[in-house]
Amino acid sequence: MEQKDTIKDLLYEKMSNEQNDFIENLKHLPPEKIIQSAYEKVMRDDILMLFEDDFLDDKQIKALLRLERPLSACYDEWLKNDYTYMDMLRDTVDDFSENLARSQEQAKKKKRSEPER
């Protein structure tokens, strides 16, 4: 287990350094380019955050470590998939607003059923 933690830490450090370099490069871009890169920055942050957890086996970690830029490779792969944040956002807002409306309706009913003082 100790070896896995060591290579996992190496991978996280490599990816973290890659993200720090990416952010430093953004700082030298004009504001329009920074705004255009906002999605990439956020997604790369999220990908990096995944690597704080223990979800890959040794072979996967070693394979990523062999890459020159594993974080960029993971981001590029994300761009190729069929998942969309918009579906997750839509579901989240739908669930939240449904619960909020239900809660407000219950509060309104409760207020109506309370005797006036």
C-alpha positions in Angstrom: 0.0 0.0 0.0 2.9 2.4 0.7 4.2 2.1 -2.9 0.7 3.0 -4.2 0.6 6.0 -2.0 4.0 7.1 -3.2 3.2 6.8 -6.9 -0.2 8.3 -6.3 1.5 11.3 -4.6 4.0 11.6 -7.4 1.1 11.7 -9.9 -0.8 14.2 -7.9 2.3 16.4 -7.6 3.0 16.2 -11.3 -0.6 17.1 -12.2 -0.7 19.8 -9.6 2.5 21.4 -11.0 1.0 21.1 -14.5 -2.1 23.0 -13.3 0.0 25.6 -11.6 1.9 26.2 -14.9 -1.4 26.4 -16.7 -2.7 29.1 -14.3 0.6 31.0 -14.5 0.3 31.0 -18.3 -3.3 32.3 -18.0 -2.1 35.3 -16.0 -0.2 36.6 -18.9 -3.1 36.4 -21.4 -5.5 39.2 -22.3 -8.8 39.1 -20.3 -10.7 37.8 -23.3 -8.5 34.7 -23.5 -8.6 34.2 -19.8 -12.4 34.2 -20.0 -12.4 31.8 -22.9 -10.2 29.5 -20.8 -12.4 29.6 -17.7 -14.1 26.3 -18.5 -10.8 24.5 -19.1 -9.4 25.9 -15.8 -12.4 24.7 -13.8 -12.5 21.3 -15.4 -8.8 20.8 -14.8 -9.3 21.8 -11.2 -12.1 19.2 -10.9 -10.0 16.5 -12.5 -7.1 17.3 -10.2 -9.5 17.1 -7.2 -10.4 13.6 -8.3 -6.9 12.5 -7.7 -7.1 13.4 -4.0 -9.2 10.2 -3.7 -8.0 6.7 -4.1 -9.9 5.4 -7.1 -7.2 4.2 -9.5 -5.1 1.0 -9.3 -1.3 1.0 -9.5 -1.3 0.2 -13.3 -3.5 3.2 -14.0 -1.5 5.5 -11.9 1.8 4.3 -13.5 0.3 4.7 -17.0 -0.7 8.3 -16.2 2.7 9.0 -14.7 4.4 8.0 -17.9 2.6 10.8 -19.7 4.3 14.1 -20.1 1.1 16.0 -19.2 -1.4 13.7 -17.6 -3.8 16.4 -16.5 -4.0 17.8 -20.0 -4.5 14.3 -21.4 -7.4 13.7 -18.9 -9.0 17.0 -19.8 -8.7 16.2 -23.6 -10.3 12.9 -22.9 -13.1 14.6 -21.0 -13.8 16.8 -24.1 -14.3 13.7 -26.2 -17.0 12.0 -24.0 -20.7 12.2 -24.2 -21.4 13.5 -20.7 -22.5 17.0 -20.2 -22.5 19.2 -17.1 -25.6 20.9 -18.5 -27.7 17.8 -17.8 -26.4 17.6 -14.3 -27.0 21.3 -13.8 -30.5 21.1 -15.2 -31.3 18.1 -12.9 -29.8 20.0 -9.9 -31.8 23.2 -10.5 -35.0 21.2 -11.3 -34.6 19.2 -8.0 -33.8 22.3 -6.0 -36.6 24.4 -7.4 -39.1 21.5 -6.9 -38.1 21.1 -3.3 -38.2 24.9 -2.8 -41.6 25.2 -4.3 -42.9 22.3 -2.1 -41.4 23.8 1.0 -42.9 27.2 0.3 -46.3 25.7 -0.4 -46.1 23.8 2.9 -45.2 27.0 4.7 -48.1 28.8 3.1 -50.5 26.0 4.1 -49.2 26.0 7.6 -49.6 29.7 7.9 -53.2 29.5 6.6 -54.0 26.8 9.1 -52.6 28.8 12.1 -55.2 30.7 14.1 -55.0 34.5 13.9 -53.8 36.3 17.0 
